[in-house]
Amino acid sequence: MANATGAPEGRASEASIAELVKQLSEQTSRLARQEVELAKAELQSKGKKAGLGAGMFGGAGVFGFYALGALTATGILALATAVTAWLAALIVTVVLAAIAGLLALQGRSKVRQATPPVPEQATESVKEDVQWAKSRARAARQ
């Protein structure tokens, strides 16, 4: 005959509370170890996929760099049909240097806006919370 849990009645009544706690502890430990192993396997699989994706992004960057170089050469050769080759190369170089300078100035401006790296809004919010808690504490004392 079985009880409501499906275990034989005689066996359930024979097991002491200490034995049940021991079994629970062992099963909990085993379950935790299995969950950790599952998480490791899952993270390892995702890590491999992320590494492969990062490598592909790197390859795309290299080929994009070469494409930019080819586009630059194309621009120089196209401009060389109107002016001498050295002047065409100089004009393209000056244009590219000007673009690089503008990007550098904008980048510096953005970095200055981001420093110091302190979450100012969160800091202010915490200060307000502390003041609110202090005022509530004072009100409760009075």
C-alpha positions as CSV (number, residue, x, y, z in Angstrom):
1,M,0.0,0.0,0.0
2,A,1.3,3.5,-0.8
3,N,0.7,6.8,0.8
4,A,-0.2,10.1,-1.0
5,T,3.4,10.7,-2.1
6,G,3.7,7.3,-3.7
7,A,6.1,5.9,-1.2
8,P,5.3,2.7,0.6
9,E,3.8,3.6,4.0
10,G,6.1,1.3,6.0
11,R,9.3,2.8,4.5
12,A,8.2,6.5,5.0
13,S,7.4,5.8,8.6
14,E,10.7,4.0,9.2
15,A,12.8,6.8,7.9
16,S,13.8,9.2,10.6
17,I,13.8,13.0,10.2
18,A,17.6,13.0,10.4
19,E,17.7,10.5,7.4
20,L,15.2,12.6,5.5
21,V,17.2,15.8,6.1
22,K,20.4,13.9,5.0
23,Q,18.8,12.7,1.8
24,L,17.5,16.2,1.1
25,S,20.9,17.7,1.7
26,E,22.6,15.1,-0.7
27,Q,19.9,15.6,-3.4
28,T,20.2,19.4,-3.1
29,S,24.0,19.2,-3.4
30,R,23.8,16.8,-6.4
31,L,21.2,19.1,-8.1
32,A,23.4,22.2,-7.5
33,R,26.4,20.4,-9.0
34,Q,24.4,19.3,-12.0
35,E,23.1,22.8,-12.5
36,V,26.6,24.2,-12.4
37,E,27.8,21.6,-14.9
38,L,24.9,22.5,-17.2
39,A,25.7,26.2,-16.9
40,K,29.4,25.6,-17.7
41,A,28.5,23.6,-20.8
42,E,26.1,26.2,-22.0
43,L,28.5,29.1,-21.4
44,Q,31.3,27.1,-23.1
45,S,29.1,26.6,-26.2
46,K,28.0,30.3,-26.3
47,G,31.7,31.3,-25.8
48,K,32.8,29.4,-28.8
49,K,30.0,30.9,-30.9
50,A,30.9,34.4,-29.7
51,G,34.6,33.9,-30.4
52,L,33.8,32.7,-33.9
53,G,31.5,35.8,-34.4
54,A,34.2,38.1,-33.1
55,G,36.7,36.5,-35.5
56,M,34.4,37.1,-38.4
57,F,33.9,40.8,-37.4
58,G,37.7,41.1,-37.3
59,G,37.9,39.6,-40.8
60,A,35.2,42.0,-42.0
61,G,37.2,44.9,-40.6
62,V,40.4,43.8,-42.4
63,F,38.6,43.5,-45.7
64,G,36.7,46.8,-45.1
65,F,40.1,48.4,-44.6
66,Y,41.4,47.0,-47.9
67,A,38.2,48.1,-49.6
68,L,38.8,51.7,-48.3
69,G,42.3,51.6,-49.6
70,A,41.1,50.5,-53.0
71,L,38.4,53.2,-53.0
72,T,41.1,55.7,-52.2
73,A,43.2,54.5,-55.1
74,T,40.2,54.7,-57.3
75,G,39.6,58.3,-56.3
76,I,43.2,59.2,-56.9
77,L,43.2,57.6,-60.4
78,A,39.9,59.3,-61.3
79,L,41.2,62.6,-60.2
80,A,44.4,62.0,-62.1
81,T,42.5,62.2,-65.3
82,A,41.9,65.9,-64.6
83,V,45.2,66.9,-62.9
84,T,48.7,65.3,-62.6
85,A,48.9,62.1,-60.5
86,W,50.9,63.6,-57.7
87,L,48.5,66.4,-57.3
88,A,45.5,64.0,-57.3
89,A,47.2,61.9,-54.6
90,L,47.9,65.1,-52.5
91,I,44.3,66.3,-52.9
92,V,42.9,62.9,-51.7
93,T,45.4,62.9,-48.8
94,V,44.4,66.3,-47.6
95,V,40.6,65.5,-47.8
96,L,41.2,62.2,-45.8
97,A,43.3,64.1,-43.3
98,A,40.6,66.7,-42.8
99,I,38.0,64.0,-42.2
100,A,40.3,62.3,-39.7
101,G,40.9,65.6,-37.9
102,L,37.1,66.4,-37.7
103,L,36.4,62.9,-36.3
104,A,39.2,63.2,-33.8
105,L,37.8,66.6,-32.5
106,Q,34.3,65.2,-32.3
107,G,35.6,62.1,-30.5
108,R,37.6,64.2,-28.0
109,S,34.4,66.2,-27.3
110,K,32.4,63.1,-26.6
111,V,35.1,61.7,-24.3
112,R,35.1,64.9,-22.3
113,Q,31.4,64.8,-22.0
114,A,31.6,61.2,-20.6
115,T,34.3,62.0,-18.0
116,P,34.5,61.7,-15.1
117,P,33.0,58.2,-15.3
118,V,30.6,58.7,-12.4
119,P,26.9,58.1,-12.8
120,E,25.9,61.6,-11.9
121,Q,22.1,61.1,-12.1
122,A,22.3,57.9,-10.0
123,T,24.5,59.7,-7.4
124,E,22.0,62.6,-7.2
125,S,19.2,60.1,-6.8
126,V,21.0,58.3,-4.0
127,K,21.7,61.6,-2.2
128,E,18.0,62.5,-2.5
129,D,17.0,59.1,-1.1
130,V,19.4,59.5,1.9
131,Q,17.9,62.9,2.6
132,W,14.4,61.5,2.4
133,A,15.3,58.6,4.8
134,K,16.9,61.1,7.2
135,S,13.9,63.3,7.2
136,R,11.6,60.3,7.7
137,A,13.8,59.1,10.6
138,R,13.7,62.6,12.2
139,A,9.9,62.7,11.8
140,A,9.5,59.3,13.4
141,R,11.6,60.4,16.4
142,Q,9.5,63.4,17.1
